[in-house]
Amino acid sequence: MRGVRGQELLRRPVRVRGIQLGRAVDLILDPGGERVLGFDVLCGDGAHRFLPIAAADAGGGEISVRSSLTLLDPAQLAFYRERGTTLTALREEELDDVVLDDDGAVAERVPKRDGDAAVA
């Protein structure tokens, strides 16, 4: 995942053994915005679920998981969203994007250029 932009990850489908479960619609980061905790995944049934970064492999143009059970229920997603921050929130406030290291740490913050408006 080294050098991957957050917005690129949000274009990738979430799959288990090639079967699409949904797609990542936001990154959930720690409160300081320094490390990714996981993904907000919009699943095929319309529910948003939390996918911990440790349970995901974001290589090869998709986000793969070993089991659909790694997608945690909406209440757990709410827990992380309330205690952390999201890429969407950071983009609304100060950044255009983030670049991530292999372990999910934010290696670079890409600032907004003057006049840029955040687009979710």
ABEGO torsion letter per residue (X at the ends): XBGBBAAAAAABBBBBGGBBAEBBABBBBBAAGABBAEBBBBBAAGBBBBBBAAABBABGGBBBBABAAABBBAAAAAAAAAABBBAAAAAAAABABBBBBAAGBBABBBBBBBGBBBBX
